[in-house]
């Protein structure tokens, strides 16, 4: 099956008429081309393609490892196509998932689509995945020498890179796509880079225009699974994600479920992903090297890495699928831009931030409501990759006591109207900056985590 030539829907797409999402087949050829095939009933067929790098000098990968990780990528990446109709049933025609993979999929296709459901005013999807028995796997512990670090072009991946570098392990960078912030980060890091390319079936975009359901998907889980497969092909023992502890904080509640925009970055998703990968013999380890830290702590570390400052961008509008709607750099008009500005400000001079962003957002009174919303004042925390409300309150408190920032119009108003609503003990900067103990960072890296992210 190949839907790359499938004609656009001739009539309006009716999500309610679809009963089953089908995982049809998947393949990986010698050149690194992954083809992932899906269908909605027998009506709409899709084929996603991911071009993975195949290092010439890599040792041959065990076929059982590659097949298992290819299965995992197939199941996880399907969420982008499932959401077009979010039907009640799924059919795994290329093989059913084992127990830990099924637990991951149950979470990704429900909690991971929580924001999608809330925005579309739908019940949380709860498709029932089939399950197969897991074959016994002999416990193996490969020495950790090489680490694959996914790069998104923001401050978090830059800090993760420097932690792995400081540990003495060998970092190799990985990305899906080469957007300018990604390419810039790679250039500054001066490390080996494995570049993958993902092509979403254009027929899905045509279905969206014809009325298919659309919305946020747990994309970090897709990147993680592509990273695991790439690492296995390259003979790399681990994948180090750059997800902080703040990512576990929910935004709101919908249909009786806590909704977290960053679900696939959360500690729960990390545990599920790691356990699912652990069912595959010889699979690389997976963990987040930033899990002990808050967003505020990561911003403090990143402020001391000036070589990355001219090239990074955390604004998600740079990464929109539609090239015509992409921002060139910081858009200066979204919650992510405001949050990154807010958490960097306590650790940088106004002139330095103005040079990075192209404007001083805290000097612009029109930005007040956006900054206030980051504290949860008046509404739930925005559906964006932003930290906890208390982190924004702590950053505001630091700025209010900093003569470099205290007279900025937005800071003055936040100090007057927002800070009095909070008990200072609930947003104590020292407590937020301290490293947590709930993480899965290997012993080979934990010392570097403390060195880079500690006070």
N, C-alpha and C positions, 0 to 999 in steps of 0.2 A: 504493500500500500504506500502510495506517495501522494500527499495532498498539495504539494507545491504548485501543481497546475490546476487544482480544483477551482472551479468558477465560484465567484462570490454568491452568497445566497440570493435566490431569485425573489424571495418574499421575506417578510419580516421574520426574524429569528424568534421562536417561541420557547423560552426556557422551560415553561411548564409542561410542554409536550414530551420532554426528554425523561426517560426513566433510568438509564444506565450509562455510567461512564466506563469505558473499556480501555484497559491497558493491553494493547494489541501485541506489540513486539518491540524488541530493541536490538541494536547491533553496534559493533565497533570494528572498523576495518583497520588494516595494517598502517594506514596513513594517519590514524587518530580521529577519523570521522565517526562520531556517535550519532545514530539515528534513533529517535524515540518516537514511537507511533502510538497514537491514541484515537479513540472515537467516542462520539456521543450517539448511543444507539447504533443504527446502521445508516445514519443520515449525514453526520458531519465527521469527517476524518481529518486528522492532524498529524504532521510529522515535524518534530523539532530537531534541529541539527546543532551539535556542539562540536567544534573542531578543537581537539585537545592536542597539545604539543607532545611529540614523541621523541624524547632525547635519544640521540644515536648511541651515546656511550652508556646508556642505562643498562643495568643487568636485566636479563629476561624475567618478566613478572610471572608468578604462578597463575595459570589459567583459572584456577578455582577462585583466587583472590579477585581477579579482574571481572569474572562473571558475576560474582557476588556484589561487587561495588557497582557494576553496571546495572544490575537489578535495582539496587538502592537508589541510584540516580534516576532511573526510569520511574520508580514509584513516587519519589519526592518531586521531581520536575513536573509531574502530571497535574499538580495542583493549579498551575497556570491555565490549563485547559478545562479541568473539572469545573472551575468557577463559572464558566460560560453559562452553565445551566444549574450547577449544584444539585444534581439529581440524587435520589435516595439510595441508589444501588451502584456498586462497582463490580467489575468483572476483571480478574487478573488472568488473562489468557496466556501470558508468557510465564506464569508461575506465581504461586501465592507467597506472601511474605512469611518468614519465621516470626516467632513471638515478639522479640524486641523490635524488629522492624515494623510489625503490625502496631505495637504500642506507639511508636513514633508517628506512623501514618494516622492513627486514630486522633492523635493530638494535632498534627499539622492540618488535617482536613476538617477540624472543628475549631479548636482554639486559635490555630494559625489563620483561620479565615474569619475570626471574630470581628475584626474591623470591617472587613468586606460585608459581613452580614448586617452589622450595625448601620453602616452608611446606606445600604440598600434596603434597610428596614425589613430584613428577613430573619427567620429563625436561624440559630447556629446550625450549620450543616453537621450531620452525624452519620455519614455513610458507614456501613458495616463491611470491613475488609475481611476476606477469608484468611485462613491461617494454615500454615503447614508446620509439621514438627521440625524442630531444629536438630540437625545432626551434631553429635558430640564434637567439640573442638579441643584439641590438645592445647593447653596453656603454653604460650611462648612469650618471652620477653626479649625482644631484639634490643641491642644497645642503641641508645639514642645519640645519633651523630648529626643527622641532617633534619632540618625542619622546614616545611613549606609554610610560608606566611602569606595568606591572601591579602591583597592590597586593594583598598577601595578609594584611595586618594584623599582621605580625610586625616585628621589628627590621630585617630585611634590606631590605624594601621602603621603610621610612622612610629608611634611609641612602641608598638609591638615589634616592629623591625629592630629597633635599637635595643630592646630587651634581649631578643634572641642573639643579636650580634655580641652584646656584652657578656652573655653566658659562655661564650667560647664554642657553642655549637655552630654548625654551618647553615646559615639561612639561605633559602631559595625563595624568591618572590613568585607569586601567582596572581593572575587576574583574569577575569572574563571581560574582554574588551580593553581598549587602550585609550579611554577618555583622557583629556589633557591632565587632570589632576593625578590620574594613575601613572601616566607616562612620566610626568614631572617627578613624582615621588620615587619611581624606579630609577630615574636618571640621577637624582640626588643621592639615593642609597648606594648606588654603584655595586649592586649585587646581581647574581644570576636571576633571570626572569623567564618564567614559563607562562606564555600568553595563550589563552583559550579564546575562542570566538563562539558566541551563542546566537543562533538565528531562530527566533520565534516564528512559527508558521504564519505567513501573511494571511492565511485563510482565517485564523483566529481574529486578527484585526478587522477583517471584513465582517465576521460574525458580530463583533462588538458594534460596528457601525449599523448593523441590521437589527440590533436589539438584544444581543446576548448580554448577560450580566457581566459586570466588570468591577474591579476594585483591587485593593491591596492584597498581595500574597506574601507568604513567608519566604522571601527570596534568599535570605541568608542561608537557609537550609539547602537550597539548590546550589549555591556557591560552595558550601561546605562539602556536599557530595561530589561535585565536580572536582574539588580540590583533593578529596580522598582518592578518587580514581587517578588523577594526574600524579599524585604522590606515589601511588603504587606502581604506575608505569615508569616512574623515574627512579625507583628504588629508595625513596625518602621515607623515613620511619614515622614521621608525625606531621600533623597539620595543626598549626597554632593560630586560632582565631583571635580576633581583637574585640571581644565583647565584654563590656564592663558590668559590674554588679547592678548598676542602675537600670540596665536593660530588663531586669526581672520585674520592674514595678508596673502594675497595670494602669491604664488610662481611665477606664470607666467600667460599668457593668451593663451587659446587654443579654437578654434572654436567660438571665440567671447565671451568666458566665462572666468572669473578669476578662475584660478585653485589653490586650496589650499590643500596641502597634509593633513593638519589637519582640513579639513572641519568639521568633526563631533565633533571636540573639540572647534569649533568657537562659538562666541556669538550668531550668527544667528542660528546655529544648536541647541544651548542650548534653545533659545526661542521657536523654533519649537518643540523640544522634550517636553519641559515643557507644552506647549499648548496642544500637543497631549495627554499627560498624564492627563491634566486637563479635558479632555472630559470623562474620566473614573471616575465614582462615587467612592469616597473614596480612590483614588490613592494617594500615597505619593507625597510630593512636590519634585521637582528636580531643582537643581541650582549648579553652580560652586562656591566653596568657595574661589578659587584663582583668579577669574575673575578680581578683581581690580589690580592685580599685573603683572609686566613683568617677563620674564624668569630671567632677571638679579636680580630683587628683590627677587625672590624665591630662587635663588642660594645664595644670601646673607644670607637669613634666614636659609637655609639648612646648610651653612657652620658652623653655631652655634649649630648644632645638631650632635655632634660627635658620639653619640652612633649608629646612622644609617650609618655612613661612611663605616664601614667594610662590610655591608651587601647589600647596594643598588647597582643596576646596571641599567643604562638607555640605554645601547646598545641594539638595537632591534634584533640583531642577536642571542641573548639569547632566543628569543621567536619564532624562526622559527618553522613552522608546522613540517617540516621534522627533526626528531631528529638527523640524520646524519649530518645536516648542521648547527646545533646550536653551538654558541660559549659558552664556559664555563663561561665567565665573559666579561670584556671589551675586544673587539676585537682589539682596537687601530688602526683600519684601516677603519673607516667609519666617515661620517660627524657628526653623533650623538655623538660619543666618543669625537671628536674634539670640538664640541660646548659645551658640558657639562664641559670639561676641561677648555675651554676658560672663561666661565661665573663664574666658581668656583674660578679660579686663583686669581682674585683681592682680594678675601676675605680669602685666605688660603696661607700658606707657601709652597714653592716648595716641601719640603720633605713630607709634609702631603699629597699632591696630588699624589706624586710618590708612596706613600704607598697604596693609593686607587687604582690607575690605573695600577701600576706595571711598569710605565715608565713616563718620563717627555716629553710630546708631544711637548711642546714649545722649547725644546732643540734639537729637531730633525728637521733639515733643510728640510728633505724630506717631512715633513708635511706642508710646507709653502702654497702650492697651495690649499690644503684643507681648511686651516684657511682663506686664502684670499677669497675663494668662499663663505664663511659664511657672508662676507660683501657685497656680490653681485658683487664683482670685476670680470669682464670678463664674467659673466653668471648669470642666475637667481639663486635665493637661492635654495639650494638642496631640492629635494623631500624627506624630512625627518622631524622629530619632532624637529625642531630647531627654535630659535627665529628670530625676525626681523633683517634685515641687520644692522639697526642702533644700536641694542643692541650689536652686535658683534663689531661694531666700537667703541661704548662706552667702552666695556670691554677692547679692545685693547688700548684705550687712558688711561684707568686706569693703565694698566700694563706698558705702556711706561713711566709713571711717578712714578712707584713703584720700588725702588732699589732692591727689592727681585727678580724682573722679568725683568727689563729693559734691561739687558745684555744677556738675552736668545736669541739665534740666530733667532728664528722665530719672536719674539717680535721686535727685532731690525729692521728686514726687513719689517715687517708690519708697523712699525712707519715711516720708510723711504719711502715706496712705496705705502701704502694704505691710511694712515691718511691724507696726504696732499690733497687727492681727495675730502674730505668731509668738509663741513662747521661745525666747532665744535658745533654750536648751534643746528644742526640737530641731533646730537647724544650726547647731554649733559647728562652725567651719573645721575646727580641729578634729571632731569626731567624724565628720564626713570625709576629711582628707586621710584619715587613718586607713591602713590596709585591713581588709577583712580576712577571716580565716576559712570561709566557706568557698573552696575552689578545688580544681583538679590539676593544678599546675605541677608538673613533674619536678622532682628534687633537683634535676640538672638546671632548672630555670628559676627556681624560687629565689635564689640569692640575687640574681639579676633583676627580678621584679622589685625586690626591696631597694636595690641600689638606684634604679631608675625612677621608681614611683614613691619612694620614702621621702621623708622630710629632708 
